[in-house]
Amino acid sequence: MKRGLQGKWVKRTEVEAHQAFVPNALPPLPPLDLAAFAALTERANRALGRLDGVSTMLPDTRLFLYFYVRREAVLSSQIEGTQSSTGTGVSAGCSSRSSWSPRRRSVSRSCI
């Protein structure tokens, strides 16, 4: 669906000279077809339900989130062209591994 420009840049000089983006009036033309997104919304809701179900089986959801954030950092560094791995990212954030419980250490080894 092509909508074209959704507003315009205007020059203002009331107090100081500046430019501002002024969006078009609502509702947009042509109107949004929200029914087209119903199937995608349902699919996303099911995926969230599966993720919620899996999270109940994790011993520590904070640990899962920790590794997920580290993994995203590794992917970002690879996109930027810098060198990193999940292992180095985790070890950099785990300088106090000795204070971890044995269960947490075993989960971290299985995730790496």
C-alpha positions in Angstrom: 0.0 0.0 0.0 1.6 3.2 -1.1 0.8 6.2 1.0 3.2 8.8 -0.3 4.5 11.5 2.0 3.1 11.5 5.5 3.6 15.2 6.2 5.8 18.1 5.1 8.7 20.1 6.3 7.9 23.8 6.9 10.1 26.7 7.8 9.2 28.6 10.9 10.5 32.1 11.8 8.3 33.2 14.7 11.0 33.2 17.4 14.0 31.6 15.7 14.4 30.3 12.2 14.0 26.6 12.2 12.4 23.7 10.2 9.6 21.5 11.6 7.9 18.4 10.3 4.2 18.7 10.3 2.4 15.4 9.8 -0.8 15.1 7.7 -4.1 15.2 9.5 -5.6 12.0 10.9 -7.1 9.7 9.9 -4.7 8.8 7.1 -5.9 8.5 3.5 -6.3 5.7 2.5 -7.5 4.4 5.9 -5.4 1.7 7.5 -6.6 -1.8 6.8 -6.1 -3.4 10.2 -7.8 -6.6 9.1 -4.7 -7.3 7.0 -2.7 -7.5 10.3 -5.0 -9.8 12.1 -3.2 -13.0 11.0 0.2 -11.5 11.8 -1.0 -10.4 15.2 -2.4 -13.9 16.0 0.9 -15.5 14.9 2.9 -13.1 17.2 0.5 -13.8 20.1 1.0 -17.6 19.7 4.8 -17.1 19.6 4.7 -15.1 22.8 2.6 -17.9 24.3 5.2 -20.5 23.4 7.9 -18.4 24.8 6.0 -17.9 28.0 5.5 -21.7 28.2 9.2 -22.4 27.7 10.1 -19.8 30.3 8.3 -21.9 33.0 10.8 -24.7 32.4 13.9 -22.6 32.9 15.6 -22.8 36.3 16.4 -19.0 36.2 14.7 -16.7 33.7 17.2 -13.9 34.6 20.0 -16.1 33.4 18.1 -16.8 30.2 17.7 -13.1 29.6 21.3 -12.5 30.5 22.5 -14.9 27.8 20.0 -13.5 25.3 21.3 -10.0 25.8 24.9 -11.2 25.4 24.0 -13.0 22.2 22.4 -9.9 20.8 25.6 -7.9 21.7 27.7 -10.5 19.8 25.5 -10.2 16.7 25.6 -6.4 16.9 29.4 -6.5 17.1 29.6 -8.8 14.1 27.4 -6.4 12.1 29.7 -3.5 13.1 32.7 -5.5 12.0 34.3 -6.0 15.4 35.4 -9.3 16.7 33.6 -11.0 19.6 32.1 -14.3 20.6 29.4 -15.4 23.0 32.1 -16.9 25.3 34.1 -13.7 25.5 31.0 -11.6 26.1 29.8 -13.9 28.8 33.3 -14.1 30.5 33.6 -10.3 30.4 30.4 -10.0 32.3 31.2 -12.8 34.7 34.2 -11.7 36.6 32.7 -13.0 39.8 31.8 -16.5 38.6 33.1 -18.0 41.8 30.1 -16.5 43.6 27.7 -18.4 41.3 25.8 -21.4 42.5 26.9 -24.8 41.0 23.5 -25.0 39.2 24.0 -21.6 37.6 27.6 -22.5 36.5 26.3 -25.7 34.8 23.5 -23.8 33.0 26.0 -21.2 31.8 28.3 -23.9 30.5 25.5 -25.6 28.6 24.4 -22.2 27.1 27.9 -21.3 25.9 
